[in-house]
Amino acid sequence: MEVGQVLHMNAGTGETSYSNNSHLQKKVISMTMPIIEEAMTNLYSSTSPSSLVIADLGCSSGHNSLFVVSELIKIVEKLRQKSGHQSPEIQVLLNDLPGNDFNTIFKSLPSFQKNLSSQLESKDAGPYFFSGVPGSFYGRLFMRKSLHFLHSSYSLHWLSQVPEQIENNKRNIYMASTSPPNVPKAYHSQFQRDFSTFLKCRAEEMVTGGRMVLTFMGRKSEDPTKKDGSNSMWELLAMALNDMLSKGLINEEKMDSFNIPHYTPSLSEVKSEIVEEGSFSIDRLEFSEINRSTYYKEYNHSNISEIAANSIRAVAESLLVSHFGDGIIEKVFSRYKEILSEHISQDQILLGITNLIISMTKK
C-alpha cells in the first residue's frame, strides 16, 4: 500500500465526510491554542517581522482547515497593534497529501477572508497570501530557511508506510494484545524513522528561532500494546473485518495483509527523537486528555457509537477501499457500530483519548 497516494480524509460535506466528523479534532486544537499563542507571541516579540511564512501540515479540509490560520492571524494582529508596528505580510502554506480535498478549502477562501476582515479591528491588516502544497511531510516541502511558524495537529500519528515484516500479524490490523512481539517493535521503528525524517526536513526549512507546535494522538504507557482508547478502536474495527471474513465477503489473504499505518507514541519516545535529531529545543512537551463521551454530549450527540464509527470511517475509509474495495464498506461500518455499541457500554477506556503537544524552537 502506497500510503501517500491512498490516504486522505473523506471529502465533501456528507454524513461520513471528515468535515462533518472532525469536531473532536477542533476541540483538541482549541485546547492547544494557549500553547500556540505562546509560541507565536515569543516568535513575534523576538523578531518583529515585516513578513511571516506560516505552514499548516496535514490541513485536511472542512471547518478545521483554516481555523488555526485564522487564530494565528488574530494573534499577530493583536501583537503588532500593541507594539505599534506595521502589519506584516503573511504567507500561509496549506499542506496535505495529494488526495486531500484542496478544492473545498480554496472555494471557502473568499468567505473566510471576508469574515476574518470583519473580525479584525484594523482595516490595514495584512495582506495575506494562501497556497496549497500537496505532498508528504516525511520529505522536503518548502525552500530552505523559509518558514517562521509551523503547526500540525492530528497528522503525525499517521506513518509514511505500513511497517515492514509484520506479515505474521494475522487477523489483526494494528498492534493488538494478540499481536506477535515483533509487531509493536516494527511499528516503533517505523515511527522513529518517520519522525526523525520529519524533524530533519523541517530543520532545513525553518529559520533560526522559528517556532513549531505539533499535536498528535499519543499514549501514557510505555507499552504500545496496553489497552487504551486509540488501539482499542482499531481492535474493534478488526473484529468487524473478521466478521466479513467469516461471511466470505473478504478473503483470508486480504484480511491478513491489511494493517493500519498509525502509531501513538509516548512522551519519552517523542522526546528521544527530538533530542537525538538535535535541531530543535523543546519549549513544552506535555499531554492532554479528552473523553469522547463528555465531548459528544456537549454537542448533543446521544448515539456515541454511531458518532465514533463515523469519525473512524472519515479518516480510514480511503485505506479500506484501496485494499478491500468499496463493496463491503457499508457492511463493515454497520457491523462496527454494533460492536462499538456493545463494548462502549462496558468499557470506558474506549472513550479516552491522550494527546501529545510539543512546542519547539529551531536552534
C-alpha positions, 0 to 999 in steps of 0.5 A: 500500500502506497500510503501517500497516494491512498490516504486522505480524509473523506471529502465533501460535506456528507454524513461520513465526510471528515468535515462533518466528523472532525469536531473532536479534532477542533476541540483538541486544537482549541485546547492547544491554542494557549500553547500556540499563542505562546509560541507565536507571541515569543516568535513575534516579540523576538523578531518583529517581522515585516513578513511571516511564512506560516505552514499548516501540515496535514490541513485536511479540509472542512471547518478545521482547515483554516481555523488555526490560520485564522487564530494565528492571524488574530494573534499577530494582529493583536501583537503588532497593534500593541507594539505599534508596528506595521502589519506584516505580510503573511504567507500561509502554506496549506499542506496535505497529501495529494488526495486531500480535498484542496478544492473545498478549502480554496472555494471557502477562501473568499468567505473566510477572508471576508469574515476574518476582515470583519473580525479584525479591528484594523482595516490595514491588516495584512495582506495575506497570501494562501497556497496549497502544497500537496505532498508528504511531510516525511520529505522536503516541502518548502525552500530552505530557511523559509518558514517562521511558524509551523503547526500540525495537529492530528497528522503525525500519528499517521506513518509514511508506510505500513511497517515492514515484516509484520506479515505474521500479524494475522487477523489483526490490523494494528498492534493488538494484545494478540499481536506477535512481539515483533509487531509493536517493535516494527511499528516503533521503528517505523515511527522513529524513522518517520519522525526523525525524517520529519524533524530533519526536513523541517530543520532545513526549512525553518529559520533560526528561532522559528517556532513549531507546535505539533499535536498528535494522538499519543499514549501514557504507557510505555507499552504500545500494546496496553489497552487504551482508547486509540488501539482499542478502536482499531481492535474493534474495527478488526473484529468487524473485518473478521466478521466479513471474513467469516461471511466470505465477503473478504478473503483470508489473504486480504484480511491478513495483509491489511494493517493500519499505518498509525502509531501513538507514541509516548512522551519519552519516545517523542522526546528521544527523537527530538533530542537525538535529531538535535535541531530543535529545543523543546519549549513544552512537551506535555499531554492532554486528555479528552473523553469522547463521551463528555465531548459528544454530549456537549454537542448533543450527540446521544448515539456515541457509537454511531458518532465514533464509527463515523469519525473512524470511517472519515479518516480510514475509509480511503485505506479500506477501499484501496485494499478491500474495495468499496463493496463491503464498506457499508457492511463493515461500518454497520457491523462496527457500530454494533460492536462499538455499541456493545463494548462502549457500554462496558468499557470506558477506556474506549472513550479516552483519548491522550494527546501529545503537544510539543512546542519547539524552537529551531536552534 
